[in-house]
Amino acid sequence: MLVSAKEMLTKAKAGKYAVGQFNINNLEWTKAILLTAEELKSPVILGVSEGAGKYMAGYKTVVGMVNGMIEELGITVPVALHLDHGSYEACYKCIDAGFSSVMFDGSHYPIDENVAKTKELVAVCEAKGLSLEAEVGAIGGEEDGVVGAGECADPDECKMIADLGVTMLAAGIGNIHGKYPANWKGLSFETLDAVQQKTGDMPLVLHGGTGIPEDMIKKAISLGVAKINVNTECQLSFAAATRKYIEDGKDLVGKGFDPRKILAPGFEAIKATVKEKMELFGSVGKA
């Protein structure tokens, strides 16, 4: 059964560890992440971007697949199914489809509009027992065609949004989606510290977890980050393993062309990446 991310993130913030949000793209991704979470007894958040939701034939299809897997694979750890960077409309579609958590990304709206829409969604999510993530200050890089440079959020604006009663807050601290450029300046811990001082116990979210050095991840967790999003890293490891299988000519031997065989190395690579991240984030054994 899907759960809201509220309890797992409250525990993570208090326990100074972080829960990973791993974005899913298809059946292999979902199965690999769920099995790894169960194996390591770690809570987990499955992230679905609007683009991935469309690719997987709609939000109801995703909910059906995830619920079916939790039951069939005997998954006992807490699992939240979360809309990543949702528009106002997509939030309602996911709530309707049976997601247990949504992110409303109102960071591109003027702050007053971001506040009004977030406030409305807080009431809807509270009534249904769902968790809600909000964002202040755009996260850099490219996500579904939107490119940002890695801005730093205004701590006062963060407090305004946090005070509306959202479950968790994504604040831009110079982080970027995708691969980090060579001239990246690193995370702004001053911003993170200032945001945490204004928002208190609110679990903070770090987007763009791929490629941030381990010491920075650990420092971010110590400063109140309780949820870290990982997407690109799983994609890169999946692609590398799949490439190797084809380049080694394994698809040309026997029944090597079977899609289950072609996708198996990539599946294992996702599991290995997720395990590495859960160990780094400190969520192992915390289910």
matplotlib code that plots the C-alpha trace (Angstrom):
import matplotlib.pyplot as plt

x = [0.0, 1.2, 1.9, 2.3, 6.0, 5.3, 6.1, 9.3, 10.6, 9.8, 11.8, 14.6, 14.9, 15.0, 17.4, 19.8, 19.5, 17.7, 15.2, 15.9, 13.4, 14.3, 12.5, 10.8, 10.6, 9.2, 8.6, 12.3, 13.0, 10.1, 10.9, 14.6, 14.0, 11.3, 13.3, 16.4, 14.4, 12.9, 16.3, 17.9, 14.9, 14.8, 11.8, 11.6, 9.9, 9.2, 9.2, 7.2, 7.8, 5.0, 6.9, 7.5, 3.8, 2.9, 5.5, 4.1, 0.6, -0.8, -0.9, -3.5, -1.3, 1.6, -0.6, -1.8, 1.7, 3.2, 0.3, 0.4, 4.2, 4.0, 1.5, 3.0, 6.6, 5.6, 7.1, 6.8, 8.8, 7.1, 6.7, 5.4, 4.4, 5.2, 4.6, 7.9, 7.8, 4.1, 2.1, -1.1, -3.2, -1.0, -1.2, -5.0, -4.7, -2.3, -4.4, -7.3, -5.3, -4.2, -0.7, 0.2, 2.3, 2.6, 5.0, 3.6, 6.3, 5.1, 8.6, 8.0, 4.9, 5.1, 5.5, 1.9, 0.5, 2.8, 1.4, -2.2, -2.0, 0.1, -2.3, -5.2, -3.3, -2.3, -6.0, -6.8, -3.8, -4.5, -8.1, -6.8, -3.8, -1.2, 2.1, 2.8, 6.2, 6.6, 9.5, 11.1, 13.8, 14.2, 16.5, 19.1, 19.6, 17.0, 13.9, 11.2, 12.5, 12.8, 16.4, 17.6, 21.0, 20.8, 19.5, 19.5, 16.1, 15.2, 14.9, 12.0, 10.0, 10.8, 9.3, 6.2, 5.6, 6.6, 4.2, 1.3, 1.6, 3.4, 5.1, 8.5, 10.2, 12.6, 14.8, 17.2, 20.8, 22.8, 21.8, 21.2, 19.2, 21.3, 25.1, 27.0, 29.1, 32.8, 32.5, 29.8, 30.3, 29.0, 26.1, 25.4, 25.4, 24.9, 21.5, 20.6, 21.5, 19.5, 16.5, 16.6, 16.8, 13.6, 11.7, 12.7, 11.5, 10.4, 12.1, 14.1, 14.5, 17.6, 16.9, 19.6, 21.3, 23.3, 27.0, 27.0, 30.1, 29.5, 30.9, 28.5, 25.5, 26.4, 26.8, 23.4, 21.8, 23.3, 21.7, 18.2, 17.9, 15.7, 14.8, 17.3, 16.2, 18.1, 17.2, 20.1, 22.5, 20.2, 19.7, 23.5, 24.2, 21.3, 22.5, 26.1, 25.1, 22.8, 25.4, 27.9, 25.5, 24.9, 28.6, 29.6, 27.3, 25.2, 22.0, 23.3, 23.9, 21.1, 18.0, 20.0, 17.6, 14.8, 14.0, 14.1, 17.7, 18.6, 17.2, 18.6, 22.1, 20.5, 18.1, 21.0, 22.8, 19.9, 19.7, 23.4, 23.1, 20.0, 21.9, 24.9, 22.6, 20.6, 23.8, 25.1, 21.9, 21.8, 18.3, 19.3, 17.5, 15.3, 12.0]
y = [0.0, 3.5, 5.9, 9.7, 10.8, 12.8, 10.2, 8.9, 12.4, 13.6, 10.6, 11.2, 14.9, 14.0, 11.1, 13.1, 10.9, 11.3, 9.3, 8.9, 9.8, 7.6, 8.6, 5.7, 5.4, 1.9, -1.5, -2.3, 0.9, 0.5, -3.2, -2.5, 0.3, -1.5, -4.7, -2.8, -0.8, -4.0, -5.8, -2.8, -2.2, 1.4, 3.7, 4.9, 7.6, 6.8, 10.0, 10.4, 13.5, 14.6, 13.4, 10.0, 9.8, 10.4, 7.9, 5.2, 5.7, 7.9, 8.3, 5.6, 3.1, 4.0, 3.7, 0.3, -1.0, 0.3, -1.0, -4.4, -4.7, -3.8, -6.6, -9.3, -8.7, -8.6, -5.1, -4.2, -1.0, 2.4, 3.5, 6.9, 7.5, 11.1, 13.5, 15.3, 19.0, 18.9, 21.7, 22.8, 20.7, 17.6, 17.7, 17.3, 14.5, 12.6, 13.1, 11.7, 8.8, 7.6, 9.0, 9.3, 12.5, 15.4, 18.2, 21.5, 23.4, 27.0, 28.4, 30.1, 32.0, 35.3, 34.5, 35.6, 33.2, 30.4, 31.0, 31.0, 27.8, 26.1, 27.0, 25.5, 22.3, 22.0, 21.9, 19.3, 17.1, 17.3, 16.2, 13.1, 12.4, 13.0, 14.8, 17.9, 19.3, 22.9, 24.7, 28.1, 29.3, 27.4, 24.3, 24.6, 22.3, 20.9, 19.1, 18.4, 21.2, 23.9, 25.1, 27.0, 28.0, 26.8, 29.8, 30.3, 30.6, 33.6, 32.3, 34.6, 33.3, 29.8, 30.6, 32.0, 28.8, 26.5, 28.3, 27.3, 23.8, 21.9, 18.7, 19.3, 22.2, 22.2, 25.3, 26.1, 26.1, 26.2, 22.6, 21.4, 18.7, 16.4, 16.4, 19.2, 21.4, 21.7, 25.3, 24.5, 26.5, 23.8, 23.9, 27.1, 25.9, 29.5, 29.5, 26.1, 27.1, 30.3, 28.4, 25.8, 28.5, 30.0, 26.8, 24.8, 21.2, 21.2, 18.4, 20.1, 18.5, 18.4, 18.1, 17.1, 14.6, 13.1, 14.2, 16.1, 15.0, 12.7, 15.1, 17.8, 15.4, 14.5, 18.2, 19.0, 16.2, 17.6, 21.0, 19.6, 17.9, 14.8, 13.9, 13.7, 13.2, 10.9, 10.4, 10.9, 8.6, 5.6, 6.5, 6.7, 3.3, 1.7, 3.0, 1.9, -1.7, -1.9, -0.6, -3.1, -6.0, -5.0, -4.1, -7.5, -9.0, -10.9, -10.1, -12.2, -15.4, -17.9, -16.2, -13.1, -10.9, -11.5, -8.1, -9.6, -10.6, -7.3, -5.3, -7.5, -5.9, -2.4, -3.6, -4.9, -1.6, 0.4, -1.8, -1.2, 2.6, 2.7, 0.6, 2.9, 6.0, 4.5, 3.7, 7.2, 8.9, 6.7, 5.3, 1.6, -0.3, 2.7, 1.2]
z = [0.0, -0.9, 1.9, 2.1, 2.4, 5.5, 8.2, 6.4, 5.9, 9.5, 10.8, 8.3, 9.3, 13.0, 12.4, 10.2, 7.2, 3.8, 1.9, -1.8, -4.5, -7.5, -10.7, -12.6, -16.3, -16.9, -15.4, -15.0, -13.2, -10.8, -10.0, -9.5, -7.1, -5.1, -4.8, -3.6, -1.0, 0.3, 0.4, 2.3, 4.5, 3.3, 2.9, -0.7, -2.9, -6.5, -8.6, -11.7, -13.9, -16.2, -19.2, -17.7, -16.7, -20.3, -21.6, -19.2, -20.7, -18.0, -14.2, -13.7, -15.5, -13.2, -10.0, -11.2, -11.9, -8.6, -6.5, -8.3, -7.8, -4.1, -3.6, -5.9, -4.8, -1.1, -0.5, 3.2, 3.3, 3.1, -0.5, -1.6, -5.2, -6.0, -8.9, -9.6, -10.7, -11.2, -12.8, -11.0, -13.4, -13.2, -9.3, -9.6, -12.2, -9.9, -6.8, -8.8, -10.1, -6.6, -6.1, -2.4, -2.8, -5.2, -5.9, -7.1, -8.8, -8.7, -8.7, -12.1, -10.8, -9.1, -5.3, -4.6, -7.2, -6.0, -2.4, -3.5, -5.6, -2.9, -0.2, -2.2, -2.8, 0.9, 1.8, -0.8, 0.1, 3.8, 3.3, 1.4, 3.6, 0.8, 1.2, -0.8, -1.9, -2.9, -4.6, -4.2, -6.5, -9.8, -9.8, -12.6, -15.5, -17.9, -16.7, -19.3, -21.5, -18.8, -18.4, -15.3, -14.1, -10.5, -8.6, -4.8, -3.1, -1.0, 2.6, 3.4, 0.4, 1.6, 5.0, 3.4, 1.5, 4.4, 6.7, 4.4, 5.7, 2.9, 3.9, 2.4, 0.6, -2.3, -2.2, -4.9, -3.5, -6.7, -7.6, -11.1, -12.8, -15.1, -15.3, -13.6, -15.8, -15.2, -13.9, -11.3, -8.2, -5.8, -3.3, -1.4, 2.2, 3.4, 1.6, 2.9, 6.5, 6.2, 4.8, 7.6, 10.2, 8.8, 8.2, 11.4, 11.3, 7.7, 5.7, 2.9, -0.5, -2.7, -6.4, -8.9, -6.7, -9.5, -9.6, -6.3, -4.4, -1.4, 1.2, 0.0, 0.1, 3.7, 4.7, 3.1, 5.1, 8.3, 7.4, 7.2, 3.8, 4.3, 0.6, -2.3, -5.9, -8.1, -11.8, -14.2, -12.4, -12.8, -16.5, -17.0, -15.3, -17.2, -20.5, -19.9, -19.0, -22.0, -24.3, -23.1, -23.6, -27.3, -27.9, -26.6, -29.2, -26.6, -28.4, -31.3, -29.3, -28.7, -27.4, -26.5, -28.5, -25.9, -24.4, -20.9, -21.6, -23.2, -20.3, -17.5, -17.2, -17.1, -14.4, -12.3, -12.9, -11.6, -8.5, -7.8, -8.2, -5.9, -3.3, -3.4, -2.9, -0.1, 1.7, 1.1, 2.3, 5.4, 4.9, 5.0, 7.8, 8.5, 7.2]

ax = plt.figure().add_subplot(projection="3d")
ax.plot(x, y, z, "-o")
ax.set_aspect("equal")
plt.show()
